[in-house]
Amino acid sequence: MTAETMTLSVAPTIHPRWVRICHWVNALAILVMIGSGWQIYNASPLFGFTFPPDITLGGWLAGALLWHFAAMWLFVVNGIVYVTLGIFTGRFRKKLLPIRPAEVVSDLKAALTLRLAHDDLSHYNAVQKLLYSGVIIAGILIVLSGLSIWKPVQFQELTALFGGYDTARYVHFFAMATIVAFLAVHIALALIVPKSLRAMVTGR
Amino acid sequence: MRQRKVIPGVDPKLLIKDAANLMPEASRRGFLRGAAGLGALAFLTGCDIIDGESAESVLRKVSEFNDGVQATIFNGTKLAPTYPESAITKPFPFNAYYDEDEAPEVNGENYKFEVAGLVDNKKSWTLEDLYALPEVSQITRHVCVEGWSAIGSWQGTTLSEFLKRVGADTRAKYVWFKCAEGYTNTIDMPTALHPQTQMTFKFANRILPRAYGFPMKVRIPTKLGFKNPKYVVAMEVTNTDKGGYWEDKGYNWFSGL
């Protein structure tokens, strides 16, 4: 908390260093998790499609599993650091709350008609608040459903919470789909508003 | 490399089929190639650690680390969930790296189960001997490394009971299994002693059909399917990790559930 206040008094920092480090570590981890996850999915597809092998990671099932179960540590440890700091520095409360449905509707309308202001990068509009909170929840869900697929005997209580092993696979898939959908919007907007990308690199 | 000695009860013409058709490349490091995602990774990290032996050795190190984590998580008394008969998957899938009509055909009449390594009694066991062992039953979920799962019903004797009867040194680290077609598997001793780890002779109360591993399968509901060997012809209690068919190709060694 003190570190952040001190930085703020020196220069208007939009994203403190820990946010930026966590962001880019997470970007790397999630890319590996998704790429290898798609290859793992292809070994036993839940739906009538598979992912094109060229956009998957690992080459074959065993390779993908090695990547997946290595990058999971990066994803989980980094995620725990991020969520813990987000809560205890008060950043989540300040940036992401409250989310008022009426504001979400009006901001969404403004966004879709390209009239949503992005002047102040340190302030999130209601749609951003909803998306960022949503993707954090999807991240927590993907870890918990992943744990229940990985350890359906040792963590069987958790697996049961997801409706059993087979259902947990679907939860894991849809959490991935949610994160991928978020990424599509997130990356597109970062490219449309390049200063937001700069802020995540330099902090300002 | 593979020793071809005559195994009692096994058709000597039986040859191990290579699983190369399941892999993009026959080479051991094939799994690191042909992935567009690698380019993105190299771009993001700004270095070329991904494409080469260092990446493979890092991944294998992490996999070994994960073996340790799983051994720690493993609870020797925690039972895998069991299911009612109505939950049994019908038909229970045949699963191997070869087609069903290529599955080993073991002759039960001259079958001999060989016991080796750190045991007091190395006499081999006929099917009659094995069928006389106390029977236990389980209806549990088989989880494949590919992701799918199926519920089956297995009967046989607990491996821990068998280990006791042959006077196995249960302080040894591993139990190694050898199968009729050349498939092998090594499991850790704590898993071998788990109450649900079973030397299986029956599926759904009938003698194991050829498709499910006649005459013996080792059913381990706390491990992925490929750690449940079928057509088992020999076992060894050992302190040396002798690896296994899929483990040696890159699948995680412990593969616990």
Interface residues (C-beta under 8 A of the other chain):
Chain A: A27 L28 L31 V32 G35 S36 Q39 I40 Y41 A43 S44 P53 D54 I55 T56 L57 G58 G59 W60 L61 A62 G63 A64 L65 L66 W67 F69 A70 W73 I149 K151 P152 V153 Q154 Q156 A160 Y165 D166 R169
Chain B: L22 M23 P24 E25 G30 F31 L32 R33 G34 A35 A36 G37 L38 A40 L41 L44 T45 V58 L59 R60 V62 S63 N66 I73 F74 N75 K78 L79 A80 P81 R141 V143 C144 V145 E146 G147 W148 S149 P221 T222 W246 K249 G250 Y251 N252 G256 L257
